[in-house]
Amino acid sequence: MKNNKLYILFFLLNVVLAFSQDEIVLSNSRFLHKSNPSFFGYNNLTKVGVLYNSISYSSFSNIDNKYVFGAISSERQNFSLGIDFNSLSIENTATNFNRGGLSYIYKVQLGNEMFFLPALSIGFGSQTTDPSGLIFGDQLNSITGLINAESKDELAQLITSTNYFKLGASFILHNYDFLLGLSLMNLNRPNTSFNKETSYRSPILVSLQAAYEFNINPYERRFIPRYSYLMIYMNAVRNNNTYNAYFSQELQLGEFSVGLSQQAGYISGINLNNVGLNIGLSIENFDLGVAYNFPFQNVGMYYSPSIFELSVVFDFSIYRRNFRGQYKRIHTDNYY
């Protein structure tokens, strides 16, 4: 029974930690505001978007993750507002995690094409688990092999729900070619423990983002589209004594894009967790995306899940249809 308790607690704790990371989104560079809320004010864009991915583990059917966001900018007042909501549910365990946030971003122009976007964020989180969906040690009948309907385990009364608030701060510095960002989350270190008698303070999450994009067809050769770019992106995250890094290389060929991604982590050593493939298509004001990762597994060291992901983003800009094939990802044209 004791081992069963430890297993359940270990599993729930790892899910919470995994949920707090941004690696759960494969299209990290296209949903950068999930890692850095300052991105809600990027280029004064007004957007809405939805994302869904299915995370497959061997021990469970799958984990469903749903994410929605909206961003609105005020050009005259030099500020933007962003709101997002994430819902994650784990099948066969009756466990759900919900997280939402509101961000305020202010725009500071440092030069002709250099912009600084500091932001403050406030968010909420809730975690709920129905003990009836879990199987405790005292429910197992070793003689008959049957599972009893109810458990008298004390842990079943502790695992119910918890709610918390969290604070964050971030900034982005960028121009027409590069982007550099820093994000600090859980500044108030909220208590996310199911058992309020035993406090678990979430560690401060520190993440660093960097991106660079350049034209791979400056002389307008005919064998590739006129507006073709390569964007290199990195997001590094520190959580307590663990480190995670996301890398991507995305080729934009007009309205079509294709890219590779890699995720690595460090706990007791450096491990390459997975590699992924993502494909995107821009149709007028819509950006459509699909992604999949191929996990690596090391028994006894780490277990990386496979993730299939779909996303749709709508840009409200009235000038989007007049891009004339200009699909550069890092830009400053909408600030003016």
N, C-alpha and C positions, 0 to 999 in steps of 0.2 A: 504493500500500500504506500509506503514511504517513497519507493522508487517511482510509483505512478504519479504521486504528487509532484515530485521533482521534475518529471517529464513534462507534465502539463504546464507547470510554471515556466520551465525553460522554453517550451514552445511558444507560449504567449509572449514572453519577454522578447524573444527573437523576432516575432512578428511585429511587435511594436517598434523595435529598432529598425527593422527592414522598412517599415512604413514611413519612418521619419527620414529615410534616405531618399534621394532623388533618382537613384538608379532604377527605381521601379518604373520610370518613364524612359523608354528606349529612345524616343525622339527628343532627347534632352536639349539639343541646341535649338529646336523649334518651339519648345515650351520652356524657355530659359527662365521665365518668371517663377517657375516652380522651384528653381534653385536660388534665384535672386529676384525678389519682388520689385527692384528698381526697373526691371525690364518691362513692367506694365507701362512705364512712361517712355519707352524707347521710341524715338522718332515721332513723338506725338500721335501715335496711331490709335485708332479706336477699333477694337477687335472683340470678337467672341469666338470661343472654340470649345470643342468637346473631344475627349479622348477616352478610349476603352482598351484595356488589355486584359488578357487571360494568362495567369501565371500557373504553370503546371509543376507540381511536386509529385514524387512517387508515392508518398504516404497519404496524399489527399487528392480528391478529384481535381480541383483547381481553386484558385483564388481570383475573384473578379475585382477589378479595380476600375473605377469610373471617376473621371476628372472633368470639370467644367470651369471656365474662366471668362471674365469680361474686363475690358479696359477702356476707359474714356479719358480723353485729354482736353484741357482748356488752353488753347494757344495764347490767349490774351493774358491769362493769369499765371502762365508758366508752371502749371501743376497738372498732375494726372492722378486718377484713382483706379485702383485695381481690386477686383474681388474674385475669389476662387473657392471651390469646394471639391473635396475629394472623399469618395466613399469606397471602402474596401471591405469585402465580405469573404469569409473563409467557409467553404462548404464542409459539411460533416462535423462542424464544431460549434455552429450557431454563434460565431464570433463576428462582430462588426466593428470597424473603425471609421469614424467620420471626422473630417477636419475642414475648417473653413478659415478664411482670413480676409482682412481689409487692409489695403496699403495706400499710403499717401506718398507721392513722388514729386519732387520739385526739380525743375530744370534750371541749370546754371550754364551759360555759354562762356567758355574760357578763351575762345579764339574764333577765327572764321569758320572752322569746321571741327572744333573740339567741344564736347559737351560732357557735363558732369551731372549725374542723376542720383542724388541721395534719397533715401526712402526710410520711412518708419512703418512698421506693420504690427497689427494686433490680430490674434487668431484665437480660435477655440478648438477644442478637441473632445471627443467622446469615444469611449470604448465600452461595448456591451457584450456580455456572454451569457447565454442561457445554459445553466448547469445541466438541464435535462438533455442537452445535446452532447454532453461529455460522458465518458464511461470511466468510473472510478474503480479502484481496486476491490472495494467491498461489494460491487455489483456483479463480479465474476464468480460463478459457481464452478469450482474446479471439478466437482463430481459429475454434474449433469452437463456442463459446458454451456449452460444458459446464462443470460444476462438479466439480472433483476432490474425492475423498472425504477426503483428509487435507491438513493445512496444516503447513508448516514455519515459520510465523511464530512468533517468540519470544513474542509476546503470548499465543498460545494456551496456552502452558505456565504463564503467570502467572495467568490468570483461572480459578480453580478454586473456592475457598471461603474464607470468613473468619468468625471468631466473636469476639464481644466482650461485655463487661458494661458496664452503665451505671447511674448513680445519679441520683436526682431528689428534689426537695422541692417541696411545694405547701401551699396552705391555701385554705379557703373560709370566708367570713363570710356568714351569712344569717339572716333571720328569716322571718316568714310571707309577706312580700311581695317581698323583693328578695334577690339573691344576688350576691356579689362574690368572685372567685377569682384566684389567681396561681399559676403553675406554672413551675418551672425543671427542665429535663431535660438530660441529658448533662453533668451537673456534672463528671464525671471526664474528659470529652472523649475517648471511646473511639476507637481507631484502627479505621476501617471499610474500609481499603484492601485490595483483593485482593492487591496486591503489598506484602508487609511490608517490603521494602527501601525503599519510598517511602511514608512515613507520611501518612495523611490523617486528621486529628483532627476528629471531628464537632464543630461549634460548639455552644455552649450555647443551647438553645432556650427562649425566654421567651414565655409566653402569658398573656394577661389575659382573664378572663371576667366578664361582667356580665349580669344578667337582672332583669326586673321584671315582675310579673304583677298584674293588677287585674280586678275583677269588672265585666263589662260589662252585667250585669243585676241591679243592686243592689235594684231595686224589684220584681223578679220579674214582669216583663211576660210575657204569655203567648205572644207571637209568637216567642220564642226559649226554649230550655230554661232551667229555673230556675237551674242551676249552669253559667254560661257565663263564660269568662275569656279574656283576651288576654295572651299572654306574649311579651315582646320580649327578644331574646337577642343577645349579641355575643361573639365570640371573636377576639381579635387576637393574631397570632403574629409574633415576630421571629426570623429565622434568618440570622445574619451580616448582610449588607446588604440582605436582602430582607424584605418585610413582606407578610403575608397577613391578610385579615379575613373573617370569616363572620358574616352577619347573618340573623336569622330573625324572623318575626312569625307566631305560631301561635294559632289560634282554637280554643278548647276548648268544644264544644257538647255538654255531657253526656258520654256515652261516645264521641262522635265528635269528631275533630279534623281540621283542615285548615290548612295553613300555606304560606308563601312563604319562600324563602331566597335570599340573594345572596352571592356570593364575589368579592372584589376583591383585587388584589395590586399591589405597588409594587416595581419593579426599577429601570428608568430613568425610569418615569413611572407614574401611576396608571391601572390598567386594570380594567374590570369583566369578570371571567372567565366568569361564568355566573349564571343565575337558576334556581331549582328549585321544585318543587312536592312537598309531602309530605302524606300522608293517614294517619291513625291511627284505631284502633278498640280500645276497652277492653272485654273480655269477662271478667267476674269477675276472676280473678287474672292474666289474660293481657293484654299490650299488643302489638298487631300494627301494623306500619308498612310503608308502601311509599313510595318517593321516586324522583324523576327530575329531572335537571338539564338545562337547555338551554344549551349552551356558546356562547361568543363566541370568534371566532378573528380574529387580526390577523397576517397573513403577515409574517414577519420580526421580529415582536415577541414573540408568545406563542401557544401552542396549548393550548386548554383541552379536555379530553376530555368526552364525555357519559358519565353514570353512571346505572345503574339499580340500585335497592337494595331489599332486603327485610329485615325484622327481626322478631324475636319476643323478648319479655321476660316472665319469669314472676316474680311477687311472692309470696313465701312468707307474707306477713302474714295471720294468721287473721282480721284485722278488715277485710280488703280487700272482702269481699262485703257488708259492712254500711256502705259509704260513703254509701248513700242518694243516689246521684247526685253525690257530691262528688268531682270529678276534678281538683281544683286541683293544678298541677304543683309549685309552690313551697309547702311547708308544713312544719310542725313537730310534727304531731299524734302521731307515733310515738315521740318522745323521752320521753314520759311513761308 
